[in-house]
Amino acid sequence: MKFILNVLWLVLSGLWLALGYVLAGVICCILIITIPFGIASFRIAGYALWPFGRTTVVRHDAGVGSAIGNVVWIIFAGWWLALGHIVTGLALCVTIIGIPFGIANFKMIPVSLMPLGRDIVPTDEPFAAR
């Protein structure tokens, strides 16, 4: 079932959302000082491409650097990516078939705003990363 949902997600919204994350990652890697943001963006691009069967958990060992980095990320790239999730989620919620995918888009907004200090884990082990 996860495979079917992921393929439908890929066709309906996953591909262009992942491309947005890849673009943000490339821009962050070109600017040398923001390479950690680029790595986080590439990691989330994989999650945006194939989300079903995986979830995000907060890393409790992430320090103040992650919090400061998330503030910088929100200002420069996070709100653009969150806006993409909002627009795509609203467009998908117009149809009955697209409602679960729209809800999945809305659930990805927090990770698009604050990617640092989070891990992406399979859904059968969300508490194993803690």
C-alpha positions in Angstrom: 0.0 0.0 0.0 2.9 2.4 0.8 4.3 1.8 -2.7 1.0 2.7 -4.4 0.6 5.8 -2.2 4.2 6.9 -3.0 3.7 6.5 -6.7 0.5 8.5 -6.6 2.3 11.1 -4.5 5.2 11.2 -6.9 2.9 11.9 -9.8 0.6 14.4 -8.1 3.0 16.6 -6.1 6.2 14.8 -5.0 8.3 15.4 -8.1 8.0 19.2 -8.2 8.2 19.6 -4.4 11.4 17.5 -4.4 12.8 19.7 -7.2 12.1 22.7 -5.1 14.1 21.2 -2.3 16.9 20.2 -4.7 17.0 23.8 -6.1 17.2 25.2 -2.5 20.0 22.7 -1.7 22.0 23.6 -4.8 21.8 27.3 -4.0 22.8 26.7 -0.4 25.8 24.6 -1.5 26.9 27.2 -4.0 27.1 29.7 -1.1 29.9 27.9 0.9 28.8 29.0 4.3 25.3 27.5 3.9 26.4 23.9 3.0 24.7 22.4 6.1 21.4 23.9 4.9 22.0 22.4 1.5 22.6 18.9 3.0 19.4 19.2 5.0 17.5 20.3 1.9 18.8 17.3 -0.1 17.8 15.0 2.8 14.3 16.5 2.9 14.1 16.3 -0.9 14.2 12.5 -0.7 11.5 12.6 2.0 9.3 14.9 -0.2 9.8 12.5 -3.1 8.8 9.3 -1.3 7.2 10.2 2.1 4.8 7.3 2.9 6.4 4.8 5.2 8.7 7.4 6.7 8.3 10.1 9.3 10.4 12.8 11.0 11.5 12.9 14.6 13.0 15.7 16.6 16.6 15.0 17.6 16.9 16.0 21.3 20.7 16.2 21.1 20.5 19.1 18.5 21.8 22.2 20.2 21.5 25.9 19.9 23.2 25.9 16.5 20.2 24.0 15.0 17.8 26.5 16.5 19.7 29.5 15.1 20.2 27.7 11.8 16.4 27.0 11.6 15.7 30.8 12.1 18.1 31.6 9.2 16.5 28.8 7.1 13.0 30.1 7.7 14.0 33.6 6.6 15.8 32.6 3.4 14.3 29.4 2.1 11.8 27.8 4.5 8.9 30.0 3.9 9.1 29.5 0.2 9.1 25.8 0.5 6.3 25.9 3.1 4.3 28.1 0.7 4.7 25.4 -2.0 3.3 22.8 0.4 0.4 25.0 1.3 -0.5 25.7 -2.4 -0.1 22.1 -3.4 -2.1 20.9 -0.4 -4.9 23.2 -1.1 -5.0 22.2 -4.8 -5.0 18.5 -3.8 -7.8 19.0 -1.3 -10.1 20.2 -4.0 -10.8 16.6 -5.1 -11.9 13.8 -2.8 -9.0 11.5 -4.0 -6.5 14.2 -3.3 -7.5 15.0 0.3 -5.1 12.4 1.9 -2.2 13.8 -0.2 -3.2 17.4 0.7 -3.1 16.4 4.4 0.3 14.8 3.8 1.5 18.1 2.3 0.3 20.0 5.3 2.1 17.6 7.6 5.3 18.4 5.8 5.2 22.1 6.5 6.9 21.9 9.9 9.9 20.0 8.5 10.1 22.5 5.6 10.3 25.4 8.0 12.7 23.8 10.5 14.8 21.0 8.9 17.8 21.2 11.2 17.6 19.0 14.3 15.3 16.4 12.7 15.8 12.9 11.5 13.8 11.0 8.9 13.1 7.4 10.0 10.9 4.6 8.8 7.4 4.6 10.4 8.0 1.3 12.1 10.8 2.8 14.2 9.9 6.4 15.0 11.0 6.1 18.6 14.2 4.3 17.8 16.0 7.5 16.9 15.3 9.1 20.4 
